[in-house]
Amino acid sequence: MAAFANAEGEIIYIGVADDGTIPRLTSSDVSRINQLISNTASQSIKSPLTVKTENVFIGNDRVVIILTIPKGQDKPYFDRNGVIWFKNGADKRKINRSYAVNFYYRKIYIY
């Protein structure tokens, strides 16, 4: 989540397999996943993130959880170990603190 917030944000579809099929999530799976997302966003990311989840019922007892991670307003975001992550294409990269502070500082004053 920190990597997405440090970049442009992202929408993640939980409950959709790589081949596009939608495996069945039980109601307890959906509750557990939503709680995990909420806890992670508020307790494992510094500064805490406000993310949005939406449970979309597809039919045949199938649910897709849509997780929207916004572009962060309080960058850089750290994981619970103090590591800064940045999402770039299919990669997520660990960046050092001085680079991140310099990068975000310059961006504020350039734009």
N, C-alpha and C positions, 0 to 999 in steps of 0.2 A: 504494500500500500504506500509506503514511504517513497519508493522509486517512482510510482505513478504520480503521486502528488508533487514530487520534485520536478516532474516533466510537465506534460500537458493534461494529465488526468487520464482516465480510462473507464470504459464500461466492460465489465466481466460477466459472462454468462455461466453461472454455476448450475450444473445438472445437464449440461450438453456435452456429449462425448466428442472426441476428436473427429469421428466419422459423421458427426451431425445427428446421431441418434440421441434420444432422450431417455436415459435409464430411469427407472422408478426410484424416487426419493420418498421415504416414508415421512409421515408428518413429524416424527421425532427427529429424523435427519434434518428436515427443514428448520425446525426450532433450534436444534443444536448448531447448525451452520449460521443462522441469523445471530444467535447469541455470540458465537465465536467471532464473527465479523464485528459486531458491536464492541466486544471486549478488546479486540485487537486495535481497532481504530481509536478507542478512548484511553487504553492503558499501555499499549506496546509501541505507540508512535509518539514521538515528541516533536513538536507540539501536537496535541490530540487532533485528529481529523474528524470532520463531520461527513460521513458517507451516507449514501441512500441505498436502501435495498427495496426491491419490489418482488413479491412472489407472484409469478404469472402461472395460472393453471392452464395447461395445454389440452387436457382431456385425458381420458383413460387413466385417471389418477397420476398424471405426470405434472411435475412442477419444475419451472426454471426460476432460479433466483437471479435477478439482475442487480448487480452491484455497481453503483456509479461512484467512482472516486474522482472528486473534482481536482482541477489544477489548483495546487496549493497557494494560499495567500500569505503564509507565514514560513517561507522557505529559508533555509533548508530544513527538511524533516529527517529525523533520525529514527533508527529502530531502537529497541529496548537496550541494545548493547552499545549505543552511541555511534553506530555506523551510519553513514550517509549513503543512500542508494539513489541511483539515477537510471531511469528507463530510457533506452535509446534503441528504437526499432525492436527487434526480437530480443535484444540483450538488456540485462540490468547490470549496472556496474557500480562497484564500490568506489567512492571518491573520498579523498582525504579532506579533512576539515578546512585547512587553509585554502585549498583550491576552491571549495564550495563557497566559503565566505567571500573570497575575492570575486568569484564568478557572479554570485547573486548581488554583491555590492555594486559591481560594474554595471550589471543589467538594470538596476534601479536608476542609476544616474545617466545611463545612455539613453534610455527610452523615456 
